Amino acid sequence: MSDIKNYICDNEQRLDAFLTLKIEQTRSQVAMLIKNKYVFVEDKLVTRPGVKLKLEQKIRVEFPKVKETPALEIDFDVEILYEDEDVLVINKPSGLTVHPAPSVKEATLVDWLKHKGIRLSTISGEERHGIVHRLDKGTSGTMVVAKNNKAHEFLSNQLQDKSMGRYYLAVVNPPLKDDLTTIEQNIGRSSHNRLKMACTQDSKSKYAKTTFKILAMSNDEKHQFIACKLFTGRTHQIRVHLESLNRHIIGDHIYALSPKIEKSERIMLHAYMIYFIHPTSKEKVSFVAAFDDTMKTYIDKKFDMEQINEVMDTNSIISSFSANS
């Protein structure tokens, strides 16, 4: 242990609220410290943040050392859409994994953030690099990264209250039937393929809602360019809800309809726009990420680009969903 601090309760209140004031850290960080077994009340280990303290009770916190791991070498760069002291907004490339894992051998977005010097202060021992939300490895587009604990908590809360969100663009096959299609089906792990998620009603599944909007038909009328709005954030949500309609995204070989389906260098799914309330200014901000060359070339080959450029107007996309959400 790198540091031990002792406190005496001077006001009857919850343990996490008391330590948040004493340590001057966010409540989420304090809660993690408690859950990770570093807090003692009257020399007894406490793991519930909501424990009620009594006057004069003694609290001991054993702050762990941060377990830092060196960054892997990177041979890629990431487009920065916006950056200030609180947030970093990027256009994540397709093929880049966000978080390290035992099964991931190549450098990740977290490694890139380490090289950039973005490390959030932590009191619970784990490395933290400001990741607020995720994108699948193959999906490209907008992501926001917090550069300090205050911003991280503020942005994370927006994921919960839905004041942060993204609009995705995708190329699907076969075409959807209705101009607007809303799917509300629980999502859980597939019982047939552990690599997949599925619409299921088992006890571990979670509520999920997605709306799809048709934007344009391909020149051969076999593919559609669509916008997608998530109302929840489940793993593979867009792909799973499309599969429930017997549709799939071009280049998605996990949820493809058939091995013979059209191949693509990457999945044609892109987080086009992100919006959120800025942690400091408290103003609503939004950012748009351009397609990479692979996705742009594919769309240019299949669709009328004049029409595509017209339907990609952000105000038009937003209004088409807001009228039906």
PyMOL commands that set and color helices and strands:
alter all, ss='L'
color gray80, all
select helices_A, chain A and resi 15-23+27-35+109-116+149-161+237-243+293-302+305-311+314-322
alter helices_A, ss='H'
color red, helices_A
select strands_A, chain A and resi 3-8+39-41+44-45+58-63+79-83+87-92+140-146+165-173+180-184+187-189+197-199+209-217+224-230+248-249+269-277+284-288
alter strands_A, ss='S'
color yellow, strands_A
deselect
rebuild
show_as cartoon
